[in-house]
Structures are given as C-alpha cells and as structure tokens.
Amino acid sequence: MLTNYPKVGIVYLSYHSESYWDDVVSALQKMTYPKDKVELIVVDNPHPEFGSSVAYIKERIMPLSGHDLPRITLLPQTSNTGYAGGNNAGIAKALELECAYICLHNDDGFMDAACLEKLVQAAEADKSIGALQALILLHPETNKVNSAGNRYHYLGFGGTQDYGLPLEQLHVAKVQKISYASFACVLLHRDIIRTVGILDNDLFMYHEDLEYSLRLKLAGYRVAMASEAIFYHKYQFSRSTLKFYFMERNRYAVLLMYYRYPTLLLLLPMSIVMEIGLWIFFLMQGWGVERARVYGYWLAPKHWKLWLAKRQGIQKLRKLTDHQLLADAVSTVQFGEKQINSPLIRYIANPLLAGYWWVVSKIIFW
C-alpha cells in the first residue's frame, strides 16, 4: 500500500474526443488516488475535418477542474502535432508542474478506479522500471484483453500481446516484464524522462511506444505491465493509407536508429523478401501509391541525415548488445486483428521469417 502519494500528471491527448469524455470524467471522479495529488493536462490536437474540441472542453470539462476532477490545464494546439508532439506538450507541462510521474492516457479509453494507484504503487516498488503499462482490456467486451504488453518482430513490426484473450485465461504476475509497452495507458517517471528524453516528434504517429520502449531498454531500464492496474480501451481497428504509410515509414526509422550496422546487414536479405510481400499486400489493397510514398520519403537525403543524427544520440545511451536487445523479439508476424492476418502471412511469410531468424539469431553475438 502507498503511504506517500507522489504527484502525478495525467496527459490526455484530445482529438475530436467529445464522445469519450463522459466515461473519462466518470472514471476520474471515482479514482482512489488523491485528486489533490493529480494534475490533469488536456492537450487538444485539432481534427482536420471536425476542428478543435477546445470550446467543448471549456464548456463541459473545465468547470469540473479542482472539484469533481483534479486541477485541469488545457493546452490547445494550433495544428495537429500528432500523437508524439501532442503528448510531448503535455509531458513538458507535467514536468513544469513538478509531477514525479507522468501517465499518458488515450482519448478513447478510461481508467478503473484503482488504476493510477496500482500503477504508482508498482512503480514506487521498482525504480528500474522505465515504462509501466496498465493491463488494457477491450470495451465494451471487458472480459477480453486488448493488450497485456506488446511484442515486436525482429524486422520492426509491432503488435499487441494476447489480443482478444478471455481475461480468465490470462496468467501473468502482478508486475510482468513485457517486450514493449502500449502507450494507451502508461506511467513514466520524470527522472527517467530527463535521462532518455521525450517521445520522438518526427515519428508523428505510430511506433512511438515501440521506439521509446527500445530506448529505455537500451539505456538499461525495464519495461513492464502492472496486471492489477486496469484500463478500458474502446479500441476499433482501422485500415487507412495514412496509417500504413506512417507504420512503414517509422518502422524503417526504428530499425535504422537501434540496430548496429552488422545486424542491419545480416537482416537485409529477409528485409528484401518482406518488401516484396508488402508490395503485394499494398497493391492488392489498391495502395501502391502510398507504398511508393514510403520510398519517396526515404529517397530524400534530408531524411537520412535526420534519422542518422538521431541514431548517434540513441547509440550513446547503449548499455545492451543487439543480442540482448533482440532477446524479446518474435520471429513471426502475428497481428491481433483478423482482418490483416492473411493466408499469405500465415503460410508463406511466417515460415520464412521464423526459419531465417532461427539461423541469424545464433549469429548475432554483438
């Protein structure tokens, strides 16, 4: 049990979030963590179609500040700064307000009453944890797992752990080591943020949680999930050209920043095979132009210069070998969403990926 309650900043990134606020407010009203020890920092990114939510927040949410809810700070953004940029604005404010912990809170989810207290309790007990994720359940199917931690593939793909698993079949420790954290609900410590930095603004959206988790691990911190801290996520799988563009663009960026050059060279043959498969997938979806956009981005010298400069900073944090960093990587691509788990992936791509990794994982000793 906590005897001392450190100050926590909850960063809520609003993005046309009017339909989610009722559940968020109700959850925060019920939370067991003392409200006078919490700062609620609402960052509003304007939606390209629906515009800003600031008027709604000022009218409906701000009057609750310091009464039914913790004290609220509203940070309207003049343009959409993405997931990374929006959360970074909130993190900067939380640090300014001298919060010991920062909790990133997805707009389309809400906390169980004891969620924040359980997260802080677990984090206080183990200061080696750099990122502590809540156990994320689906909503309204609250008996099913959305994420019990995420897993990453050695070629940089990310996915949820135990997606759709009935909760009674989930067997994990109170604090469970995970490959990387879902940032739908994650607790970060201010001192560690000051050591490894904030989220990478240039990722904009997708792979920010994978990149940050790898950064923490490279610097020697643990990444974990607190199974008694429950967060409900109104998750809806979406397919869009923009989503897959950023996922692929950012996947390359993560690989370039984190792996040593011999590792990248060793993985190159399978990366080429995967590229062929991805081209087939994108063309079948009618997204050939978007796939070409990814290549267009990486053909620009200024982008190579940007990410190679970031690579230098990342590598200075290194306390792990690639062998250690890749110890948690999986060998096959496994998406929780059935919509994109095609026979091409199951019967052709995955056997090739697994066989190749069986060989190269035994070679990577650096």
N, C-alpha and C positions, 0 to 999 in steps of 0.2 A: 504493500500500500504506500501511496505517496504521502509523505509528511510535509514536504515542501513543494509548492506548485510554481515552477518556473514560468515566466511569461511566454506566451505562445502567440504568434501571428498566423492567422488563417488567411491564406491568399486565395480568394475566389475570383476566377477569371470569367467574367461575364461576356457572352457573345450571343446576343438575341436570346437571353435566358429567362424571359418573363414566365414561361410555362413551368419552370423548375423552382421558382423562388418559394412557393408555398411550402413545399416539402423541406427545403433548406431551412427556412425560418422555423418551422415546427421542430425540426431536429435540433437546431441550435438553442432553442428555448428549453429543450429537455436535457441538454448535455450536463453531465455530472462535474465537469471541470469548472472551477470558479470563473464566472463571467468577467470579474474584475481583473483576472489574470490573462485575458484573451483580447487581442486586437483583431477585428475583422476588417481585412483590407480588400476592398472590391475594386478590381481593375476591369474597366469596360472597354472592350475592343469593338468598334462599330462594325456591323454586319454590312456586306456590300449591297444587299437587297433591302434589308429591313432597317438599316441605320443604327443609331445609338440607342442604348437602353437607359441612358442617364436619367431622362425625365421620369420613367417608371420607377427607377431606384430611388430617386429623390422624393417622389410622392408616396411610395408604398413601403420602402425599406428604411430609409434614413430616419424617419420619426421613431423607429424602434431602437435606435442607437443609444447604448448606455442604460437601457431599461429592460425590455424583453430580450434584447440581444446584447452582445458585447459592444464596446465602442466601435463605430464603423468609420473607416476612412475611405472615401470614394476617389478613385483615380481615373477620370475619363481620359481616353486616348484619342488623339485627333485622327489617327489612321489605324488600320488593323496591323498590329505589330506581331501577330502570330502567337502561338502558344508560348514559345520561348520568351519573346520580347514582353508579352503581357505579364507572365509570371515573374520575369526579372524586375519589372517595375514594382510589383508587389513585394518581392524579396527585398529590394532596396529600401522600401518604406518600412518593412518589418525590422530591418537592421537599424534604421534611423530611430525607430521607436524602442530600441533596445530589447527586442524579443530574443530570448535564449533559443527558442525553436521556431521554425517556420513550417507550417503544414500547407502543402499545395492541395487544393480542393477542386475537383472537376465541377463544372457548372451543372452537369446532368446527373448528379448524384447527391447523396446526403448521408450524414453520419448516424450511426447508432448512438444512443445517449452516452455510453461509456467509451466510445471510440477514441476520442482525444486523450482521455485519462489513461487508457490502456497503452496507447502509443507512447506517451511521455514516460509512463512507468517503465516500459521495456527499454526505452532509450536511455533513461537515467541509470538503469541497472547495467548497461554495457556501452561504454563510451567509444568502443571501437566500431560501432555501427555508424556508417556514414549516411545511409538511407534506409528508413524503416517504413515499409508499406503496410497498409491495413489489409485484412482479408476482404476482398471485394466480391460481393455477391450480386447476382443479377436482380433486377427489379422490373416487373412485379414477381418474377419467379425467384423469390428469396430463399428457396431451398436448393438453389443451384449456384455453383461457383462461376464468377466472371474471371477472377484472377487470384490464384494463391501464390503469386510470384510469376514472373515472366521468364522465358527461356530464349536464348539466342543461338542461331546457327553459325557455323564457322565462316560462312560467306556473308554474314552480317544481317540476315533476316531475323526479325523478332516476332514473338508470338506469346499468347497467354498460356499460363500453366493451369491445367485441369479445367479448362473452359467447359461449362455445361455439366460438370460432375456433380451428382447429388451430394449435398452437404454431409449427409451421414456417412458417405464413403470417403470423405477426406480425412486422412490421418497424418497430422503434422504436429510438430512441437509448438509450444506457446510462442517461442521465437524461433523461426525456421530460416536457415540460410537459403537464399534463392540466387538464381543466375543474374537476374536484374529486376529492378523494381518497376511496377506500374506507377506512374505519377498521377493516376486518377485520385489517389489519396496517399500521400507520402509525407513523412516527417524528416526534416533536415535540421542539423544543428548549426547555429550561426558560426561557431569557431571553425567548423569543417568547411563551411561555405567560404569563409575568409581564406582558408588554406588552398582549396582547389578551384575556387571561382564560382560564378553563377552559371546558369544554363547558357548554351551557345545560341546567341541571337540569329546567327546565319543559317542555322538549321530551319528556322521559322516554325515548322510543324512536322511532326513525326520523327521518331528515333531520338528525340531529346532525352527520354528516360533511359534508353539503352546507352547513349553516349555518356550521360552523366554517371550512370552506374559503373561503366567501364573506367571512367576517370577516377571514381572513388576507389575502385578495386586496384587500379594501377598505382594509386597513391598509398595503398596498404590498409584501406578501410573495408569493413564488411558491409554487405547488402543483405537485408533480412526482411521477413514478413512476420507481423505480430498477429497470430491467429485469433486472439480474443478481441482485437480491435476490428469492428465490423463497419464496412462502408457499403451502401447500396447504390448500385450503378444502373441507370436507365439506358443501358448500352443498346445501340442499334447499329448493326453492321451496315456500312455504306460502301458502294463501289462508285468511284469517280475518277476521272482522268487526273484531276488535280491531286488527289490522294496518292495515286500510284506514282505520279511524277515525283512528288516530294519523298515518298518512301524509297524510291530507287536512287534518286539523286543523293539523298542523305546516307543511304547505305554505303555508297562508294566513299563518301566523305569520312564515315566512321572507320572503314577499313584502312583508308589512307592514313588517318591520324594515329591509329592504335597499333597496327601490326608492324613488326620490324620488316625491313625490305626482303630478307631471305624468306620470311613467311609469305609475303605477298607473291614472290616469285614462285614458290612451291605450290601456292593455291591457284596460280594463273591458268593452268590447263582446265581445271574444273570450272573456274570462273567463266572461261570461254564457252564451255559446254552449256553452262547455265544461261549465258547470254543468248545462245541460240534458242533455248527453251522459252526464255522470257519473250523473245521476239515473236515466237509462235503464239504465245498466250496473248500478247498485246494485239497482234494482227487479227486473231480470232475475235477479239473484243471490238475491233474497229478502232484501236487506239495506236496505230502505227505512228501517227504524227506526234503523239505525246511521248512515245518511246524515243523518237528522234530528238525531241526537245531535251531529254536527259543527256544524250550525246552532245547536243549543241551546247549545253551548259558546260560540259567537261572539256570541250574543244577550245574554250576560251582561255587563253593564257592567264588572264587576271584571276580566274577562279582557282587554277592550280597554285598560283602564287599565294592566294588567300589561305587555302587549306594546308599547304606545305608550311606556311608560317605558323598556323595553329598546331601542326604536327610537332614542331620544335618545342612549343610550350608544353604540350602533352607529354612528350618523351622525357622532359625534365622532371616530371612527377614520378617517373617509373621506379617502382620498388619490386615489381614482379617480372618474371620472364614471360615470353609469349606462351611457353609451355604451361605455365601456371595460369595465365590469363585465359587460355583456351580450355582449361580443365573442365569448365562448366558448359562448354559449347556442345550442342547436339549435332548429330550427323545427318539428320533428315529434316526436311521442311514439313512442319505439322501445323496447319492453321486450325484454330478452333472453329472457324466459320465453315460450314459445309459447302457454302456457295463457291469457295475457291479451292477446295480440296478435290481437284480433278483427277481422273484416272491417269492422266499424263504425269502428274506429280507422284501418285502412289506407286505406279507400276514401272515407270521408266526413270524419272528423275531421282526418286529417293533411293532405289537400289544402287544407282551410280554414285550418288553423293555419299552414301554410307560406306561403300567399298573404297572409295577414294580416301575418305577420312580415316578409315582403318589403317591404311598404309601411311599417310603423311603424318598422322598424329604420333606415330612411332619414330618419325624422323626429326620432328621439331623438338630440339633439346635446349634451344636458346631462349 
